[in-house]
Amino acid sequence: MSTSKISLANEDEAIRFGEDFALALAKGDLVAFSGDLGAGKSTLARAIIRTLANDSALDVPSPTFTLVQSYPDLRLPVAHADLYRLSSGAELDELGLDEALEEGVVLVEWPEQAQGTLPASAFAVKLYHEGEGRKLVIEADGEPQRRLARSLAIRRFLDRSGRKDAARRYFLGDASPRGYETVTGAHGIEMLMNAPPMPYDPPVKNGRPYRQIAHLAENVFAFVGMDRLLRAKGFHAPEILAEDLDNGLLLIEHMGSNGVLDAEGRPIAERYEACARLLAHVHQAEWPRQTPVAEAIVHTIPDFDRDAMMIEVELLSAWYAPRMTGRPLDDAGKTSFEAAWDEVFAHLDGAEKSLTLRDFHSPNIIWRDTAEGFDRIGLIDFQDAMIGPAAYDLASLAQDARVAIEPELEARLFQAYCDERRKLGGTFDEEEFRAAYSIMSAQRNSKILGIFVRLDQRDGKPYYLKHLPRIRAYLQRSLTHPVLAPVRMWYEENGLLRDPESGRG
């Protein structure tokens, strides 16, 4: 068990620590607060709840008389318990704390009154008077301890960056360990990127890990290098305001909260078209293979090669195909799947290659209303950029995984891109580009079908399953191109294009 000792000089410091603590919590955490009357248990609990609510004025009454006060609608639901009036541990079952831990976190004051019947705590916090302030002794271990240490490291980074009194709030999580926070203070609203080096990735094929085969970024260096390169080329990536490269922490420009969707979550056609035309300029530019990150650190932009493409589509054969057929692929099935895709990928040998941002779709596009021209389009999440078929990014935009793009809008975006490329001059073969577009859209949608099933089965995130019909429809559109005949035949023979609800193909 690891022990941390923290001194808080006043209530302001206690509230600030409550923010840091709140951002270290995860579903299933029980936090036990022990200390004399007036030691600050309720102050700390209120700061945590208000941070999770993103509302510093939220009314947080003491649960002394109700024993438990619940906040079910927060990003991370909270049950706040005060056991001071608990007469025996036997009464604990009536409070529903076990059930609350299944959905969120539980904050418990006076845990000793439970007489040892509480679930195991992730954090045991003891508060002591220390002059005019308080001293905290926190016991935690394993993953909870690492989360708290990371949150406190972020606070030290902000202090060093001149944001000592800034308020932190959760902004966005990521499928990877990467996350984002808003930082609000004298400098306005800024973004903090929390991108620790990626954990060890076990080998999955030919002795190599998935991350290495797919050329995914392993640390924050790739983001910094690509950010500086994009800005140097005149595209609006966020300005980096402060950095701690070794620990994967960046303070970056907050480009706003507007995107390319309307209030009902539907695509704004004009904004999507502007993004398609922007891509034409990205693909017309000359891109170096290496870009500096810091002194003696250079980021090399990898190739989106055959191995990377294949390991991604194999997510479909490993996860989506068994889900649809009720059985894993046998060796013959895996071999024929790979052979079909190899035949298709061979058509990309002569395709135009350029920088591919890799996830250019609605969640990663900021619309900057006050800017003009292409500067209106803010780019984020480009750390996995590669040199590959230029058509990939247009496919990710025009077949947006998170929003329905009707065939008419997809055709409009494709044509806008082609028109812009012709206006820019140079050699552009629309027929060749359409073939590459079809291959890349089929490859991407195959990958996403596998990822979304994996998120449900392996990670317990069924939310993503609602996107499957849309992704499947995109895939069917792409497979109509003659160049994809081998893959289309394999998918049809294995029943992967039917709607599992209706049985229709």
FENWO-V596132 format. One record per residue. RES is the residue in one letter. PHI is phi in degrees with one decimal (none if undefined). NEAR is the number of other ideal C-beta (glycine too) atoms within 10 Angstrom. Layout:
# FENWO-V596132
RES_PHI_NEAR ; RES_PHI_NEAR
This chain:
# FENWO-V596132
M_none_8 ; S_-92.6_13 ; T_-118.0_12 ; S_-116.0_15 ; K_-118.8_10 ; I_-132.7_16 ; S_-103.5_13 ; L_-121.9_21 ; A_-74.9_12 ; N_-159.6_11 ; E_-67.0_14 ; D_-60.3_10 ; E_-68.0_15 ; A_-64.8_20 ; I_-65.6_19 ; R_-63.5_20 ; F_-66.1_22 ; G_-58.9_22 ; E_-61.4_23 ; D_-62.2_22 ; F_-65.5_25 ; A_-58.2_26 ; L_-78.2_25 ; A_-100.5_23 ; L_-84.7_23 ; A_-141.3_12 ; K_-54.2_11 ; G_97.8_15 ; D_-81.4_20 ; L_-108.1_23 ; V_-114.0_27 ; A_-104.8_25 ; F_-105.3_25 ; S_-118.2_17 ; G_160.5_20 ; D_-65.5_10 ; L_-55.9_7 ; G_79.5_11 ; A_-77.3_19 ; G_110.7_22 ; K_-61.5_25 ; S_-68.3_19 ; T_-59.4_18 ; L_-68.8_26 ; A_-62.3_26 ; R_-62.6_21 ; A_-62.6_23 ; I_-64.8_28 ; I_-63.6_22 ; R_-65.0_21 ; T_-67.8_27 ; L_-65.6_24 ; A_-84.4_19 ; N_54.1_14 ; D_-148.8_13 ; S_-70.5_13 ; A_-104.7_7 ; L_-58.4_14 ; D_-71.7_7 ; V_-123.7_19 ; P_-69.4_11 ; S_-69.1_15 ; P_-88.1_23 ; T_-55.5_14 ; F_-94.5_9 ; T_-86.3_14 ; L_72.6_17 ; V_-135.6_17 ; Q_-118.4_18 ; S_-106.4_18 ; Y_-130.1_19 ; P_-75.6_10 ; D_-99.3_8 ; L_-80.2_19 ; R_-52.4_14 ; L_-122.0_20 ; P_-54.8_18 ; V_-127.7_26 ; A_-114.1_23 ; H_-107.4_26 ; A_-114.5_30 ; D_-122.6_23 ; L_-97.0_25 ; Y_-57.0_16 ; R_-95.8_13 ; L_-69.7_20 ; S_-83.3_8 ; S_-158.8_10 ; G_-63.3_14 ; A_-63.9_11 ; E_-76.9_16 ; L_-63.1_21 ; D_-59.1_10 ; E_-74.9_9 ; L_-86.3_20 ; G_71.8_14 ; L_-69.7_20 ; D_-60.3_13 ; E_-65.7_10 ; A_-63.3_23 ; L_-68.6_18 ; E_-70.2_9 ; E_-106.5_15 ; G_-162.9_21 ; V_-119.7_26 ; V_-125.5_28 ; L_-107.5_29 ; V_-122.3_29 ; E_-94.7_25 ; W_57.1_19 ; P_-65.0_21 ; E_-63.2_13 ; Q_-68.9_20 ; A_-79.3_21 ; Q_55.6_14 ; G_78.4_7 ; T_-99.2_15 ; L_-71.0_20 ; P_-60.1_16 ; A_-61.5_7 ; S_-87.7_18 ; A_-76.9_25 ; F_-134.7_23 ; A_-108.1_18 ; V_-112.2_25 ; K_-109.0_17 ; L_-112.5_23 ; Y_-129.7_16 ; H_-69.1_13 ; E_-141.2_12 ; G_63.0_8 ; E_-83.5_8 ; G_-111.9_15 ; R_-136.1_25 ; K_-118.0_17 ; L_-109.9_22 ; V_-118.7_15 ; I_-114.1_19 ; E_-106.8_17 ; A_-156.8_23 ; D_-150.1_12 ; G_59.7_10 ; E_-61.3_11 ; P_-56.9_22 ; Q_-62.8_19 ; R_-66.5_14 ; R_-64.5_19 ; L_-65.7_21 ; A_-60.8_14 ; R_-65.4_19 ; S_-63.9_20 ; L_-69.3_17 ; A_-66.3_17 ; I_-63.5_23 ; R_-60.9_18 ; R_-64.8_13 ; F_-61.1_19 ; L_-65.1_23 ; D_-60.1_12 ; R_-66.1_12 ; S_-90.7_19 ; G_81.5_13 ; R_-118.3_22 ; K_-57.6_12 ; D_-102.9_11 ; A_-68.3_24 ; A_-89.8_17 ; R_-107.4_22 ; R_-141.4_20 ; Y_-60.9_17 ; F_-119.3_16 ; L_-159.4_13 ; G_-97.2_12 ; D_-139.8_12 ; A_-64.2_10 ; S_-93.8_15 ; P_-66.3_14 ; R_-71.5_19 ; G_-146.8_18 ; Y_-134.0_18 ; E_-133.4_23 ; T_-93.2_18 ; V_-123.5_23 ; T_-120.0_15 ; G_-169.4_15 ; A_-62.6_9 ; H_-91.5_13 ; G_89.3_10 ; I_-97.5_15 ; E_-128.5_22 ; M_-111.9_19 ; L_-109.7_27 ; M_-98.7_24 ; N_-107.1_22 ; A_-128.1_24 ; P_-63.7_17 ; P_-52.1_14 ; M_-63.5_16 ; P_-69.4_10 ; Y_-58.2_7 ; D_-111.1_15 ; P_-68.5_8 ; P_-61.1_11 ; V_-124.9_16 ; K_-156.7_13 ; N_53.0_8 ; G_75.0_7 ; R_-115.5_14 ; P_-75.4_17 ; Y_-56.2_16 ; R_-59.0_18 ; Q_-72.6_18 ; I_-66.2_20 ; A_-82.8_22 ; H_60.5_22 ; L_-84.2_19 ; A_-61.7_22 ; E_-101.1_15 ; N_-155.3_19 ; V_-78.6_25 ; F_-57.4_21 ; A_-62.9_23 ; F_-62.2_28 ; V_-63.2_24 ; G_-62.5_23 ; M_-68.9_23 ; D_-59.3_24 ; R_-67.8_17 ; L_-68.7_21 ; L_-62.0_22 ; R_-65.1_15 ; A_-64.9_11 ; K_-87.4_14 ; G_94.2_11 ; F_-96.5_20 ; H_-93.1_20 ; A_-89.5_22 ; P_-66.9_22 ; E_-68.1_14 ; I_-88.8_16 ; L_-95.0_18 ; A_-159.3_16 ; E_-148.6_20 ; D_-132.9_16 ; L_-64.4_14 ; D_-61.7_9 ; N_-100.1_18 ; G_68.8_21 ; L_-122.3_23 ; L_-132.9_23 ; L_-106.7_26 ; I_-130.3_22 ; E_-59.1_17 ; H_-89.7_21 ; M_-88.2_19 ; G_111.3_14 ; S_-118.7_10 ; N_-81.1_15 ; G_-129.3_18 ; V_-110.3_24 ; L_-113.3_19 ; D_-84.7_10 ; A_-62.2_5 ; E_-93.7_5 ; G_80.2_11 ; R_-96.0_11 ; P_-65.8_22 ; I_-89.3_15 ; A_-56.6_16 ; E_-63.6_9 ; R_-71.4_19 ; Y_-60.8_25 ; E_-65.2_21 ; A_-60.6_18 ; C_-67.7_26 ; A_-62.4_23 ; R_-69.1_19 ; L_-58.3_24 ; L_-59.3_28 ; A_-59.3_20 ; H_-72.1_15 ; V_-59.9_21 ; H_-78.5_24 ; Q_-82.0_16 ; A_-73.9_13 ; E_-92.4_7 ; W_-120.1_16 ; P_-70.6_11 ; R_-77.6_11 ; Q_-128.0_11 ; T_-141.8_20 ; P_-68.8_14 ; V_-111.3_21 ; A_-157.3_12 ; E_-56.6_5 ; A_70.1_6 ; I_-123.0_12 ; V_-128.7_12 ; H_-97.6_23 ; T_-99.3_13 ; I_-75.3_21 ; P_-78.9_19 ; D_-88.4_14 ; F_-82.9_24 ; D_-94.8_15 ; R_-59.1_14 ; D_-63.7_16 ; A_-66.2_17 ; M_-62.1_25 ; M_-70.6_18 ; I_-64.3_22 ; E_-73.4_20 ; V_-68.8_24 ; E_-68.3_23 ; L_-63.3_21 ; L_-67.6_25 ; S_-69.1_21 ; A_-84.0_17 ; W_-121.7_21 ; Y_-74.0_23 ; A_-58.9_25 ; P_-61.5_14 ; R_-64.9_19 ; M_-79.4_20 ; T_-100.0_13 ; G_83.1_6 ; R_-154.3_9 ; P_-71.7_12 ; L_-67.4_17 ; D_-82.6_8 ; D_-61.2_7 ; A_-65.4_8 ; G_-63.4_17 ; K_-64.1_15 ; T_-65.9_11 ; S_-70.4_16 ; F_-61.7_22 ; E_-66.2_15 ; A_-65.4_12 ; A_-62.5_20 ; W_-69.9_25 ; D_-59.7_13 ; E_-62.8_14 ; V_-72.0_23 ; F_-60.4_18 ; A_-60.5_11 ; H_-70.4_16 ; L_-85.8_22 ; D_-56.0_7 ; G_-99.3_11 ; A_-71.0_20 ; E_-63.1_17 ; K_-111.2_17 ; S_-157.6_19 ; L_-69.2_24 ; T_-116.0_27 ; L_-70.6_25 ; R_88.7_20 ; D_-135.4_19 ; F_-89.9_26 ; H_-147.5_23 ; S_-52.2_21 ; P_-63.7_15 ; N_-113.9_19 ; I_-124.5_24 ; I_-104.2_19 ; W_-99.8_19 ; R_-99.0_14 ; D_-58.1_7 ; T_-83.8_7 ; A_-90.4_14 ; E_-129.7_7 ; G_59.9_10 ; F_-71.7_15 ; D_-67.0_13 ; R_-68.9_18 ; I_-101.1_22 ; G_-90.8_21 ; L_-103.2_23 ; I_-137.8_21 ; D_58.8_17 ; F_-119.1_22 ; Q_-66.8_25 ; D_-99.2_19 ; A_-58.2_29 ; M_-138.5_20 ; I_-97.5_16 ; G_-161.4_26 ; P_-55.4_26 ; A_-59.0_25 ; A_-65.7_28 ; Y_-58.2_26 ; D_-66.7_28 ; L_-64.9_28 ; A_-63.9_27 ; S_-69.4_24 ; L_-81.3_28 ; A_-79.6_28 ; Q_-128.4_26 ; D_-59.9_24 ; A_-65.3_22 ; R_-102.5_13 ; V_-151.7_17 ; A_-74.7_15 ; I_-105.9_24 ; E_-69.4_10 ; P_-54.1_11 ; E_-64.6_9 ; L_-70.4_16 ; E_-58.3_20 ; A_-63.3_11 ; R_-62.9_17 ; L_-68.7_24 ; F_-61.0_20 ; Q_-68.7_13 ; A_-60.5_21 ; Y_-60.5_28 ; C_-62.4_18 ; D_-60.9_15 ; E_-66.6_19 ; R_-62.4_23 ; R_-66.3_12 ; K_-64.1_10 ; L_-75.8_14 ; G_84.1_8 ; G_84.3_7 ; T_-84.8_6 ; F_-146.4_18 ; D_-104.7_13 ; E_-64.7_15 ; E_-64.5_6 ; E_-63.9_14 ; F_-66.0_21 ; R_-63.7_15 ; A_-63.5_22 ; A_-63.6_25 ; Y_-59.7_25 ; S_-63.5_22 ; I_-64.5_26 ; M_-67.1_26 ; S_-68.0_25 ; A_-66.0_28 ; Q_-63.8_27 ; R_-65.5_26 ; N_-68.8_26 ; S_-62.8_28 ; K_-58.9_21 ; I_-66.3_25 ; L_-57.9_26 ; G_-65.9_21 ; I_-63.9_19 ; F_-67.7_24 ; V_-68.4_22 ; R_-62.5_17 ; L_-59.2_17 ; D_-74.4_17 ; Q_-72.4_14 ; R_-88.1_9 ; D_-105.4_10 ; G_66.4_7 ; K_-121.7_13 ; P_-68.0_11 ; Y_-51.5_9 ; Y_-72.6_19 ; L_-63.6_14 ; K_-65.2_9 ; H_-83.8_16 ; L_-59.0_19 ; P_-57.8_13 ; R_-65.0_18 ; I_-64.6_21 ; R_-63.5_19 ; A_-64.6_17 ; Y_-58.8_25 ; L_-60.4_25 ; Q_-62.6_15 ; R_-59.8_16 ; S_-65.6_24 ; L_-72.2_21 ; T_-73.2_11 ; H_-69.5_19 ; P_-55.9_8 ; V_-63.9_20 ; L_-97.9_24 ; A_-53.7_14 ; P_-62.7_15 ; V_-72.0_23 ; R_-59.7_21 ; M_-63.6_13 ; W_-64.5_18 ; Y_-63.3_24 ; E_-66.2_13 ; E_-63.9_11 ; N_-100.9_16 ; G_66.6_13 ; L_-93.1_20 ; L_-102.4_16 ; R_-77.6_14 ; D_-81.4_12 ; P_-63.1_12 ; E_-78.9_7 ; S_-102.6_7 ; G_83.2_8 ; R_-84.4_8 ; G_-84.4_11
